[in-house]
Amino acid sequence: MEVALNDFLSIPAVNAGLYLALARLGFRRQFAYLQAALWGLVTNLFFGLLRISILLALFDGRPQVAGLTGGDAVTYVALTQTFIASFSLFGWSEFMRTIHRGEVATDLLRPLDLLASWAAQDAGRAAGQFVLRGLPMLVLFALLWGARMPALPPETLLSVVPAWACGFAYRFLVNCAAFWSPDAVGIGRFAWVLLGLGCGFLMPLRLFPDWLRAALAWTPFPSMLNTTVELWLGLKTGAAAWGALGVQMGWTVALLGLCAWVLRRGLGRLEVAGG
């Protein structure tokens, strides 16, 4: 695992410009369909209103539930709706399709590390989606329903990058199932449900039973969204906040190393056009 991670981290500096170009391409591609982005924003706002209504009904006049206030619940919905597209919380199967179609063989001919090139493209895509849908969503939730700005801006901002990176590594691992299974899409459907539950998108993790929260704490899922949300809400402060950031970084490094190892194994058995 350590060797695989070192391979990923030792990308030649001369290729840095190529990865930046891929990131820019991924960013610009999101602006090709502005009307789709607009309707996506409208859809997210509609479902955000429904989720706010459901969560606030849980309070039933109580000032707090599991340490969350009504304002926290509104801001939680705003954040989770904001990051749906940027973090691909409903799934991502682009790499899977290149494997099934054999297009990955062409990718291997390019003078780029395969994992790093996909990470660069996804980083650009995530940034583009945040600009197009994320920022307007935050502003609208703040104006319409009083969503709050981050309680810990520096720590929250720092947590967004490993949250995306950790989520990308998980999605890439799921896509690598296509090397071994012709039904990787089915595996993906299960994996995306698991992601939505474990990262705190479907429901705040603080509302889960203690035993389930304790179990999830041993997984990378909370690092993919929940940590950012709790830092934004100020539910983790001081040493706890920096500890949470450390956990995020640890899971990111571990998952990227696992990605590099699994990718190497998958490419070792890849057959394109029978050879």
Long-range contacts (C-beta under 8 A, 24 or more apart in sequence): 1-254, 1-257, 1-258, 1-261, 2-257, 4-257, 4-258, 4-260, 4-261, 4-264, 5-253, 5-256, 5-257, 5-260, 7-113, 7-260, 7-264, 8-113, 8-115, 8-116, 8-256, 8-257, 8-259, 8-260, 11-113, 11-116, 15-111, 15-112, 15-113, 18-111, 18-112, 18-117, 19-112, 19-116, 19-117, 19-120, 20-120, 22-112, 22-117, 22-120, 22-121, 22-124, 23-120, 23-121, 23-123, 23-124, 23-127, 24-124, 25-121, 25-124, 26-120, 26-121, 26-122, 26-123, 26-124, 26-125, 26-127, 26-128, 27-124, 27-125, 27-127, 27-128, 28-124, 28-128, 29-124, 29-125, 29-128, 30-125, 30-128, 30-129, 30-131, 30-132, 31-128, 31-132, 34-132, 37-129, 37-132, 37-133, 40-85, 40-133, 41-132, 41-133, 41-136, 41-137, 44-81, 44-84, 44-85, 44-133, 44-137, 45-81, 45-137, 45-140, 45-141, 47-81, 48-77, 48-78, 48-81, 48-137, 48-141, 49-145, 51-77, 51-80, 51-81, 52-77, 52-145, 58-207, 65-207, 66-204, 66-206, 66-207, 67-206, 67-235, 68-204, 68-206, 68-207, 68-233, 71-146, 71-148, 72-233, 72-235, 73-204, 74-141, 74-145, 74-146, 74-147, 75-141, 75-147, 75-148, 75-232, 75-233, 76-204, 76-229, 76-233, 77-141, 77-147, 78-137, 78-138, 78-141, 78-142, 78-145, 78-147, 79-138, 79-147, 79-228, 79-229, 79-232, 80-200, 80-201, 80-225, 80-229, 81-137, 81-141, 82-130, 82-133, 82-134, 82-137, 82-138, 82-141, 83-130, 83-134, 83-163, 83-225, 83-228, 84-201, 85-129, 85-130, 85-132, 85-133, 85-134, 86-126, 86-127, 86-129, 86-130, 86-133, 86-134, 86-164, 87-126, 87-163, 87-164, 87-167, 87-224, 87-225, 88-122, 88-126, 88-167, 88-171, 89-167, 89-192, 89-195, 89-196, 89-199, 89-201, 89-225, 90-192, 90-196, 91-171, 91-188, 91-189, 91-191, 91-192, 91-195, 92-122, 92-171, 92-175, 93-175, 93-184, 93-185, 93-188, 94-175, 95-172, 95-175, 95-176, 95-178, 96-174, 96-175, 96-177, 96-178, 96-184, 96-185, 96-188, 99-175, 99-178, 99-179, 99-184, 99-266, 99-270, 100-178, 100-182, 100-184, 102-272, 102-273, 104-270, 104-272, 105-270, 105-272, 105-273, 108-267, 114-263, 114-267, 115-172, 115-256, 115-259, 115-260, 115-263, 118-172, 119-165, 119-168, 119-172, 122-168, 123-164, 123-168, 126-164, 126-168, 148-233, 150-231, 150-232, 151-231, 151-232, 151-233, 151-234, 151-237, 152-231, 152-232, 152-234, 152-237, 152-241, 155-231, 155-241, 155-242, 155-245, 156-228, 156-231, 156-232, 158-245, 159-227, 159-228, 159-231, 159-244, 159-245, 159-248, 160-228, 162-223, 162-245, 162-248, 162-249, 162-251, 162-252, 163-223, 163-224, 163-225, 163-227, 163-228, 163-248, 165-252, 165-256, 166-220, 166-223, 166-224, 166-248, 166-251, 166-252, 166-255, 167-195, 167-199, 167-224, 167-225, 169-252, 169-255, 169-256, 169-258, 169-259, 170-195, 170-220, 170-224, 170-255, 172-259, 172-263, 173-255, 173-258, 173-259, 173-262, 176-259, 176-262, 176-263, 176-266, 179-265, 179-266, 179-267, 179-269, 179-270, 180-266, 180-269, 194-221, 195-221, 195-224, 197-221, 198-222, 198-224, 199-224, 199-225, 199-226, 200-225, 200-226, 200-229, 201-225, 204-229, 206-235, 220-251, 220-254, 220-255, 223-247, 223-248, 223-251, 223-252
